Amino acid sequence: MPQDDKYSTTRHELLDQMAYAMGGRAAEEIVFHDPSTGAANDIQKASDTARKMVTDYGMSALLGSVKLGSDDTEPFMGGDPSAARNYSDATAYKIDTEVRKLLEEAHDEAFQILVENRDVLDRLAFRPAGEKRPCWRTRSRRFSRMFVSAPNASTGTPRKAANVPIFRR
């Protein structure tokens, strides 16, 4: 199906998007052995996706298929601040636990993929100064090929990585 005609995203696609987003942090840890602030935006995007999976899309085994919270959470835009959270502190703790678990799994998957493909990572990161670098779209396509996940355990079919570029000008 063409991407323009697609209106929904599967759980596996969201997991792949998170692993792809966490690739920057994992690459910093592998190459420099010291994380920086450079991956902050990617971590924010992955965190937002994980939280939506748990609270909006009902994609949590622990909490089940339930919508948690309100869509009207902006008090400065006419939203009711008391309606933003319609669940207990215990449920909030479970949400945070599930979000952290999803992020850790995404990071671990990205880290493993990059370790297995370290030669590709090094070629992308350490080009000689005078050598012409491919445009960000080409680099993104090459890099995203590493993020084709293992086959789905239930169907045996491979999951495809989201085609979201992480290299920008």
C-alpha positions in Angstrom: 0.0 0.0 0.0 1.4 3.5 -0.9 2.5 5.4 2.2 0.2 8.3 1.2 -2.9 6.1 1.4 -2.0 4.7 4.9 -4.1 6.0 7.8 -3.0 3.8 10.6 0.2 2.5 12.0 0.8 -0.9 13.5 2.4 -1.6 16.8 5.4 -3.1 15.1 5.9 0.0 12.9 5.8 2.2 16.0 8.3 0.0 17.7 10.6 0.2 14.7 10.2 4.0 14.6 11.3 4.1 18.3 14.3 1.9 17.6 15.2 4.1 14.6 14.9 7.2 16.8 17.1 5.7 19.5 19.8 4.9 17.0 21.5 8.3 17.5 22.0 7.8 21.2 23.1 4.2 20.7 25.6 5.3 18.0 27.0 7.9 20.4 27.5 5.2 23.1 29.2 2.8 20.7 31.5 5.3 18.9 32.2 7.9 21.6 31.5 5.9 24.8 29.8 9.0 26.2 26.3 10.2 25.3 25.7 13.9 24.5 22.7 16.2 24.1 22.7 15.6 20.4 20.1 12.9 20.6 17.6 14.9 22.7 15.1 15.5 20.0 15.1 11.8 18.9 14.7 10.7 22.5 11.8 13.1 22.9 10.1 11.7 19.8 10.6 8.1 20.9 9.3 9.0 24.4 6.2 10.7 22.9 5.6 7.6 20.7 5.9 5.2 23.7 3.6 7.3 25.9 1.0 7.4 23.1 1.2 3.7 22.6 0.5 3.2 26.3 -2.1 6.0 27.0 -3.8 6.6 23.6 -3.5 3.5 21.5 -4.1 0.8 24.1 -0.9 -1.0 23.1 0.2 -2.1 26.6 0.0 -5.7 27.8 0.1 -4.4 31.4 -2.7 -1.8 31.1 -4.7 -3.3 28.3 -6.7 -1.7 25.5 -7.8 1.5 27.3 -7.5 5.2 26.5 -5.9 6.9 29.5 -6.1 10.7 30.0 -7.9 13.3 28.2 -7.3 14.8 24.7 -8.1 18.3 26.2 -4.9 18.7 28.3 -3.8 22.3 27.4 -5.1 24.6 30.1 -4.0 27.8 28.3 -6.0 26.9 25.2 -9.3 26.5 27.0 -8.7 23.0 28.2 -9.6 21.8 31.7 -6.3 21.1 33.7 -8.2 18.8 36.0 -9.4 16.7 33.1 -5.9 16.0 31.8 -5.3 13.0 34.1 -8.3 10.7 34.8 -6.3 7.9 36.5 -4.7 7.2 39.8 -1.1 7.6 40.9 -0.7 3.9 40.8 -1.8 3.8 37.2 0.5 6.8 36.4 3.4 4.7 37.9 2.4 1.7 35.6 2.3 4.0 32.6 5.8 5.4 33.4 7.0 1.8 33.9 5.6 0.7 30.5 7.0 3.8 28.7 10.5 3.2 30.2 10.3 -0.5 29.2 9.4 0.4 25.6 12.2 2.9 25.4 14.8 0.6 26.9 13.7 -2.2 24.4 14.0 0.3 21.5 17.4 1.4 22.7 18.6 -2.2 23.1 17.4 -3.1 19.6 19.1 0.0 18.1 22.3 -0.8 20.0 22.3 -4.4 18.8 21.7 -3.5 15.2 24.5 -0.9 15.2 26.9 -3.3 16.9 26.1 -5.9 14.2 26.5 -3.3 11.5 29.5 -1.4 13.0 31.3 -1.2 9.7 28.4 0.6 8.1 28.1 3.0 11.0 31.8 3.8 10.8 31.7 4.3 7.0 28.8 6.8 7.5 30.3 8.6 10.4 34.0 8.7 9.5 34.4 9.7 5.9 37.7 11.4 4.9 37.5 15.2 5.0 37.9 15.6 1.2 35.5 12.9 0.2 32.1 13.9 -1.0 29.4 12.9 1.3 26.0 11.6 0.0 23.0 13.7 0.6 21.0 13.1 3.8 18.4 11.1 2.0 20.9 8.7 0.6 22.6 8.3 4.0 19.2 7.8 5.6 18.2 5.1 3.2 21.5 3.3 3.7 21.2 3.6 7.5 17.5 2.6 7.7 18.3 -0.7 5.9 19.9 -1.8 9.2 16.7 -1.2 11.0 14.7 -4.0 9.3 13.6 -6.0 12.4 13.6 -9.6 13.1 10.7 -11.6 11.8 7.4 -11.3 13.7 7.3 -14.4 16.0 3.6 -15.0 15.3 3.5 -14.7 11.5 7.2 -15.3 10.6 7.1 -12.3 8.3 9.8 -9.6 8.6 8.8 -6.3 10.0 9.9 -3.3 8.0 11.5 -0.2 9.5 9.8 3.1 9.2 11.3 5.2 6.5 11.9 8.3 8.7 15.2 10.1 7.9 17.3 10.8 10.9 20.0 12.7 9.0 19.1 16.3 8.3 21.0 19.2 6.9 
